[in-house]
Each structure stands twice: as structure tokens, then as C-alpha cells.
Amino acid sequence: MDPFSITAGVVGIVGPTLHCVRLLIKDLQNIADAPDAVKALTTDLQSVGLALASVQAVTDPQWKSLGDAVTTQSKAATTSCKTSCERFRTSLDRWTRHSTDGTLSWRDRVTLGVFRQGHIKSLSEQLQNCNITLTSVASIATLHSSLQQAQAAEVIKTMISTKEAAVNDAIAAANDQSAEIGAKLEALTLAEPDEGETDADQTGATRQVAMEKKALGESRKVFEGLLSAIQTAAANAQATQGPTVTFGSHNQGQQVGVNSGTISATFSGRG
């Protein structure tokens, strides 16, 4: 598949997703006396909006440097975010059907404040994960450009090390979250509806957690692709800097390689 057609696919979904996010923010802000959980969701959405805007700024050559896997999974992760926001807007309209002029009726306040907490929390966690994923994509997409501008080997080494550590942490966090979401989805599937909760509400909540799990899997694949892109950037940086011998994360030992030029070696003990 043409990598630039993949890039067009990513860019094509970012705009509609950003529009959907902004519509949901407006809907939530129109609820004047919204519960704290709903207000917090607004903050999550605003962060995702900024992440989407940063992804829009990624250039075609930068997408190409990330590779097909990252661009494909970035599109999937963005699409999942859009789907969840659209579904939540539909649910929100149903949950506030007894309210007028932005003021919640007592019945709708109870609905949002008690019965829908799980649904809102699941969407919040998905949005936070989406924010981390898209921000990482935009940040690492510019890594190659930054490396071209960096002159000192230590600057390059620090940049790559920092990005690699951040992505590894994100993968570890995704693994932990996956187990938690699996247990939550199983509990929702077996649970009886709460008093005042309709079958549609329970179905919506279950569907949202399932979407959160799906989106988390997509994000993990993005991070794995980004890790590969970072390793490629590291190899390119080493080639650009010339035959410099460096040491791994343990900062000890000796490395020997075949080299036809002058070798610059740095030795140090444990930090």
C-alpha cells in the first residue's frame, strides 16, 4: 500500500474527530450545573483536542518515517476516539432529556451523578490514553527533524533515550490497564441493571468499556511501532555522527566492533 495513501487516511479522520470532540465539549459546557465527573471529562476532551491538532501538523515525510504500522494504528486509535465521542453524545442527550436550558433536573442529576459514573470514567480513561498516544505520535514524528538539527552526540543520545523510556513506560501501563479493563468488562456483562438504569444504559456502558479495551489495544500497537521508529532514529543518528562507540543502559563493560576509521570511545563506571 502506498504510504502516502495511509497518511491521507490518518489526516482524513483527524479533522472529523476534532470536530466531534469540540461538539461534545460544547454539549458538556452547556450543562451549567454539571457534576464534577462531567466537568473533568471536559478537561480530558480539551487535552485530546490539542493532541489531535498536533497530529494534524505532522508532515507527510514525518509520517513516512514512522512507517505503515504506526500510521495505520494511529488512524484506528483516532477512529475509536471519534466513535466513543459520538456514542457518548447520543447517551448524554438521553440522560438529560428531562432538563431544559442547560439546568439539570433532579432526576437527570441523579442519573449523571450516580448511575453513569462507570460509563463516564471509562470514556475519561479512553480519552486520557488517546491523548498520550497521539501526543507520542506527534512528538516522535518530529524526532528525525530534531536529530538533523542536533550537533552534539550527547544531545542526540539524550533525546533518543528519553523518547524510548517514555514509550516503554506507555507500553507497560497499557499492559496493566488491559487486565483491569478485561475484569471490568466481565463484571459489567454479568451485572444486573441498577435501579433506574435501562437496558439501553447498561448496553451503552458495556459497549463503552469494550471500546476502551479495543482502543487500548490499538494504542499499544502504536507504541510498539513508535519504539521501532525510535530504534531506527538511533541507528541513523549513530551513522550520522560517525564511528563513535557508545554503551547501553547499564553504562558499563566493553564493546568491540569492526571499524575502518578513527574510533572515539568513552568509558565510565556505574552512575
SVG drawing of the C-alpha trace seen along z (x, -y; Angstrom):
<svg xmlns="http://www.w3.org/2000/svg" viewBox="-38 -28 79 41">
<polyline fill="none" stroke="black" stroke-width="0.4" points="0.0,0.0 1.2,-3.5 2.4,-5.1 1.1,-8.4 -2.4,-7.0 -2.1,-5.8 -1.1,-9.3 -4.1,-10.7 -6.3,-8.3 -4.9,-9.5 -5.3,-13.1 -8.7,-12.5 -10.0,-11.1 -8.3,-13.6 -10.4,-16.6 -13.8,-14.9 -12.6,-13.6 -11.5,-17.0 -14.9,-18.4 -16.7,-15.7 -14.6,-16.4 -15.4,-20.1 -19.1,-19.4 -19.1,-17.2 -17.1,-19.8 -19.8,-22.4 -22.6,-20.0 -20.9,-19.4 -20.2,-23.1 -23.9,-23.9 -24.8,-21.9 -24.4,-24.8 -24.6,-22.7 -22.9,-19.5 -21.4,-17.1 -17.7,-17.1 -17.1,-13.9 -18.7,-15.6 -16.6,-18.7 -13.4,-16.6 -14.5,-14.9 -14.4,-18.3 -10.8,-18.7 -9.9,-15.3 -11.6,-16.3 -9.7,-19.6 -6.4,-17.7 -7.4,-15.3 -8.3,-18.3 -4.7,-19.6 -3.3,-16.2 -5.3,-16.0 -4.2,-19.4 -0.6,-18.4 -1.2,-15.3 -2.6,-17.5 0.7,-19.3 2.7,-16.2 4.1,-16.3 3.9,-13.6 7.7,-12.9 7.4,-12.6 4.5,-10.1 6.6,-8.1 9.5,-8.0 7.2,-6.4 6.2,-3.6 3.0,-2.0 2.2,-0.2 2.2,-3.4 0.2,-5.4 -2.4,-2.6 -2.8,-2.1 -2.9,-5.9 -5.8,-6.1 -7.5,-3.2 -6.9,-4.8 -8.3,-8.1 -11.3,-6.4 -12.1,-4.7 -11.9,-8.1 -14.4,-9.6 -16.8,-6.6 -16.8,-6.9 -17.4,-10.6 -20.3,-10.2 -21.9,-7.5 -21.4,-9.5 -23.2,-12.5 -26.1,-10.2 -26.2,-8.8 -25.8,-12.3 -28.8,-13.5 -30.9,-10.6 -29.6,-11.1 -30.5,-14.8 -33.9,-14.5 -35.8,-15.8 -33.6,-19.0 -34.1,-22.4 -32.0,-25.5 -28.8,-23.8 -30.1,-23.2 -30.3,-19.6 -33.5,-18.3 -33.1,-16.4 -33.8,-13.2 -31.1,-13.8 -28.7,-15.0 -29.1,-11.6 -28.7,-9.8 -25.4,-11.6 -24.1,-11.8 -24.7,-8.2 -25.8,-5.7 -23.5,-6.8 -20.2,-7.1 -18.8,-3.9 -19.6,-5.0 -18.1,-8.4 -15.0,-7.1 -14.4,-4.6 -14.7,-7.3 -12.4,-9.5 -9.7,-6.8 -10.0,-6.2 -9.6,-9.9 -6.5,-10.1 -5.0,-7.1 -5.8,-8.6 -4.1,-11.9 -0.9,-10.1 -0.9,-8.0 -1.5,-10.9 0.9,-13.2 3.6,-10.5 3.0,-10.1 3.4,-13.8 6.4,-14.1 8.3,-11.2 7.3,-12.2 9.5,-15.3 12.3,-13.3 14.1,-12.8 13.9,-16.5 15.3,-17.3 18.2,-14.8 19.1,-16.6 19.5,-19.8 21.3,-18.4 25.1,-18.7 26.3,-17.2 26.3,-13.4 25.2,-13.7 22.2,-15.8 21.1,-13.1 21.7,-10.3 19.6,-12.1 16.7,-12.7 16.5,-9.1 16.9,-7.7 14.1,-10.0 11.7,-9.0 12.5,-5.3 11.9,-5.4 8.6,-7.2 7.3,-4.7 8.4,-1.7 6.5,-3.2 3.4,-3.7 3.5,0.0 3.9,1.2 0.9,-1.0 -1.2,0.3 -0.5,3.9 -1.6,3.1 -4.7,1.3 -5.7,4.2 -6.0,6.6 -8.1,4.1 -10.4,3.4 -10.9,7.1 -12.1,7.6 -14.4,4.6 -15.9,5.8 -16.6,9.2 -18.3,7.7 -20.5,5.4 -21.5,8.4 -22.7,10.4 -24.2,7.5 -27.9,6.8 -29.1,3.3 -29.1,0.8 -32.4,-0.7 -33.3,-3.5 -31.0,-2.1 -32.5,-1.0 -31.3,1.9 -30.1,-0.7 -28.0,-2.4 -26.4,0.9 -25.7,1.9 -24.1,-1.6 -21.9,-1.2 -20.8,2.3 -20.2,1.1 -18.1,-1.8 -15.8,0.4 -15.4,2.8 -14.5,-0.2 -12.0,-1.3 -10.4,2.2 -10.2,2.1 -8.7,-1.4 -6.1,-0.4 -5.0,2.5 -4.7,0.1 -2.7,-2.3 -0.3,0.5 0.3,1.3 1.0,-2.4 3.6,-2.4 5.3,0.7 5.6,-0.9 6.9,-4.1 9.5,-2.1 10.7,-0.6 10.8,-4.1 12.9,-5.4 15.4,-2.5 15.7,-3.4 16.3,-7.0 19.0,-5.9 20.7,-3.9 20.5,-6.8 21.9,-9.2 24.8,-6.9 25.6,-6.7 25.4,-10.5 27.7,-11.1 30.4,-8.7 32.2,-5.8 31.5,-6.6 31.4,-3.7 28.6,-4.0 27.4,-1.9 24.0,-0.6 21.7,-1.5 23.9,0.4 26.7,-2.1 29.4,0.5 31.5,3.1 33.3,3.1 32.0,3.2 34.2,4.1 33.3,3.7 34.9,3.6 35.7,0.0 37.7,-1.4 38.0,-4.9 39.0,-6.6 37.3,-5.3 36.1,-7.7 35.4,-5.7 34.0,-6.9 34.4,-4.7 32.6,-5.2 31.5,-3.2 28.1,-2.8 26.2,-6.1"/>
</svg>
